[in-house]
Amino acid sequence: MSRVAELECLLFVAGEPLDARALSQALLCDEAEARGLADELEAVLRERESGLQVVRIAGGYQLATRPEHAEVVGRLVARSAGKLSRAALETLSIVAYRQPTTLPEIEMVRGVSSSGVVKTLLERGLIAEAGRKQTVGRPILYATTPEFLHYFGLNDLADLPPLDEGVADGLALPPLAAEEEAVSEEAAEDEESAD
């Protein structure tokens, strides 16, 4: 069996992205060779006009169907159970572009209570707690997860589409919040220097 065929088998049975380290361990080779084999497999699949392709997702490699076959695949596999509500997509986009961010900041941008939506996104593993903000009340910080990258087919956050200027302005905190944050930081510094 060729090394490329072995790699194809690994990606087929994995069901989730495998990074170069995991591939190199299974193939008993170094990471550079594993990456080269992934590139070679993608070329072989393209050459034989396969319905599959090797994609980079969440920092790893995965076999996936080619986009041009989405309609026929969609007839078999309905993702209705995996769809996100409009509120979840809004909240997720705020977290993705502002991370790490807090629930009060999310609610300030959205203009509505978002605790239920954040809870759902946490349960689905699309966001996770990323620490606590060094401000009054020490609110929890949220950030996206590798599952977020996998769900949206992204290799890393740099693959997020750029925001239009108007949308980017909408994700900015209003001046009052920024001023309160600066005051909180000054108070924390004063407290530290008093100790």
N, C-alpha and C positions, 0 to 999 in steps of 0.2 A: 504494500500500500504506500502510495506517495505521501510525502509530508503535507502537501496541499490537501489531499483527500483526508488525512488525519485531522487537519485543522477544520475542514468542512464538517466532519463528524462532531467535533467538539462544539462548534458553534451551533449546530443543529440541535444537539441534545441539551445544551445549556439553558435555553429559554430566557436568558438574561445576558446583558453585555458582560464579556470577559475581558479583563485588562491584559496587557502584554505579559505581566508577571504571572498571572494564572495560566495563560497559554504556554509560556515558556516552561513552567513547572510540569504541565501535562505532556508537553512535547519533548521534554528533556533537551531544551536548547536555551540559548540566551534570548533576552527580550528583543534585541535588534533583529534576530532571525525570525522570531515570532511575528514581529511587525511586517517584515519582508514577506513572510508567507501569507499574511492577511492581504497585502497588496497584490500578491500573485494570485490568490484565490479570487479576488475581485476581478482581475483581468481575465481569468479563465471563465468566470460566470458571464462576464460581458461578451466575451468572444463567442461563446456557445449560445448567446441570446437567452440566457436563463431568466426565469421569472423572479429569481432571487438575486440579492446583492449583499455585499458586506458593507455595513454602515458603522460609523463611529458614533456611539451614544454613551453619554455619561462617563466618558473617559475609557471606554472599552469597545470591543468589537462584537457585532451581532449580525446574524443572518436576518434579512428582512425582505419582504416582497418589494418589487419595483413599483414606484408610484403609478406607472401607466397601467398597472393591473388592479388598481384600487377598486374600481367598480365591480369587477367580478368577485374579488375577495370579499368586498363589502356585502355582497348578496349572501355569502355563507356565514360571515362573522359579523354580527351586529354588536356594536359597542354601547348600546343604549344604557346598560347598567353602569358603564364607566364614564358617562357624560357628566360634565360639571355644569352647575347652574350658572346663570349670568352673574349672580352675586359672588359665587365662588371664583369665577374667572376674573372678575374685577379685583377681588381681594388678592388673588394669586398674582396678578400682574403688579399690584402695588408692592407686594412683598418682593417679587422678583427684581423690580427695578430700583427699589429703595433699600434693599436688605443691607444689614439687619435693621428691622423696624419693629415698632411696638404696636400693640392693639390700639392705644389712644391715637397714635399717628395714622394708622389705617382708617380708623373711624373719622378722623379729621378730614382725610382726603375723600372718603366715601360719603360723609355726611350722615351716616346712619350707624346704628349699633351693628357690630360685626363679630361679636364673640361666638355666636353659633356657627358662622361660616368658618371662622378660624379653627374652631373645635373640629368641624368636619374635615378641613384640610389637614389638620394634625392626625386625625384618625386614618385618613387615606395615605398618610406618609408623604404628602407633597410639600409640606413645610415641617419644620422642627424648631424647638427652642434652641436659641443660639447664645444664651447667656442672659445677663440682666444689664439694663442701661444704667450708667452711673449718673442718676438724677434722682430727684425727690420721688420716693415711693419705689424706686428700683424696678420699673416694669420689665416684664419678660421681653426679650428680643426674639424675633422670628426670622428665619431664613429658609430658602428653598433647599431641597434635598436631592440626592442622585435620582430618586424616584420621580421628582419633578422633571429632571432632564430626560429621563426615559419616557415618561408619559408624552412629552412634547417632541421627542426625537431630536434632542439637542446634545451635542458633545460636551459643551460647557456654556457658561452664562454669556460668554462673548458672542455666542451664536444667536442670542436674542435679537429680534429686529430692532433697529434704532427707533426711538420715539420721535414723533412729529413735535415741533417746538411747542405748540399749544397743549399737547398731551403732557409733555415734560413739565410745563408750567403747572398743570393741574396736579401733578404728583409732588410738587414742592409744598413744604409746610407753609402755612400762612405766617406773616411776619410776627404776629403775637406769639406763636409757639416757639419760633426761633429766638425771640427775645427772652421768653421764659426759660428756655434751655440755657441761654448764655448766663442768665441770673443764677440758675441752679448750679451751673459749673463754677461760677465765681464763689457761690456759697460753699460748695464742696471744697474748693481750694482754700478758702478762708478757714474752714473747719480743720483741714489737714495742717495748715501752718500754725493754728492755735494749739494743736496737740504737740 
